[in-house]
Amino acid sequence: MAIMKRWMPTGGFFMEVEGDRRAVLCGCRGICTYTEEQVSLRTPFGVVVLYGQGLEMGCMTADGATVTGRIQRIEFGEESL
C-alpha cells in the first residue's frame, strides 16, 4: 500500500504524491526543466522541483502533469528571472 500525501497551497494548485514513485500536479503552468534526475514545473505560487532517478513525464495536459520514477526529494521555491 503506497503512502499518499496531498498539498493544496493556494492559487488552484494541487499535488498528490504516492510513495516515492508517482506525483500528480494540477494547476501547472509549464515545464522549466526536464531530465531523468530533475523535473521543474511552474505553478501559480512558484516552482516545484522534483529530484530523483529515472524521472519521466507520464502525462502533461494544459493544467496538470504526472511525474513517475524514483522521487527522492521535492522542493518548492520562487521562479528566478
C-alpha positions in Angstrom: 0.0 0.0 0.0 1.5 3.3 -1.1 1.7 6.3 1.2 -0.2 9.2 -0.3 0.3 12.9 0.6 -1.6 15.9 -0.7 -0.7 19.6 -0.8 -3.1 22.4 -1.7 -1.2 25.6 -1.0 -3.1 28.4 -3.0 -4.0 29.6 -6.4 -5.7 26.4 -7.7 -2.5 24.3 -7.3 -2.9 20.7 -6.0 -0.2 18.0 -5.7 -0.7 14.3 -4.8 2.4 12.1 -4.1 2.1 8.4 -4.0 5.1 6.9 -2.1 8.3 7.6 -3.9 7.1 6.5 -7.4 4.5 9.0 -8.7 3.4 12.6 -8.3 0.4 14.2 -9.8 0.4 18.0 -10.0 -2.7 20.0 -11.1 -2.6 23.7 -11.8 0.8 23.7 -13.5 1.7 26.5 -16.0 4.6 24.9 -17.8 7.9 22.9 -17.6 11.1 24.7 -16.6 13.5 21.6 -16.6 13.0 18.0 -17.6 15.8 15.4 -17.2 15.9 11.9 -15.7 17.2 13.4 -12.5 15.2 16.7 -12.2 11.7 17.9 -13.3 10.8 21.6 -12.6 7.3 22.8 -13.1 5.8 26.3 -12.9 2.8 26.7 -10.6 0.7 29.7 -9.6 2.9 30.3 -6.5 6.4 29.5 -7.9 8.3 26.4 -9.0 8.1 22.8 -7.8 11.2 20.8 -8.4 11.2 17.0 -8.2 14.6 15.3 -7.8 15.2 11.6 -8.3 16.2 8.8 -10.7 14.6 7.7 -13.9 12.0 10.5 -13.8 9.5 10.7 -16.6 6.6 12.9 -17.5 3.8 10.3 -17.8 1.2 12.9 -18.9 1.2 16.6 -19.4 -2.1 18.5 -20.0 -3.0 22.2 -20.2 -3.1 22.4 -16.4 -1.5 19.3 -15.0 1.4 16.8 -15.0 2.2 13.3 -13.8 5.8 12.5 -12.9 6.9 8.9 -12.4 10.2 7.3 -11.4 12.1 7.2 -8.1 11.3 10.5 -6.5 13.9 11.3 -3.8 13.1 15.0 -2.9 10.6 17.7 -3.7 11.4 21.4 -3.3 9.2 24.5 -3.5 10.5 27.9 -4.5 10.2 31.1 -6.4 11.0 31.2 -10.0 14.1 33.1 -10.8 14.0 35.6 -13.7 
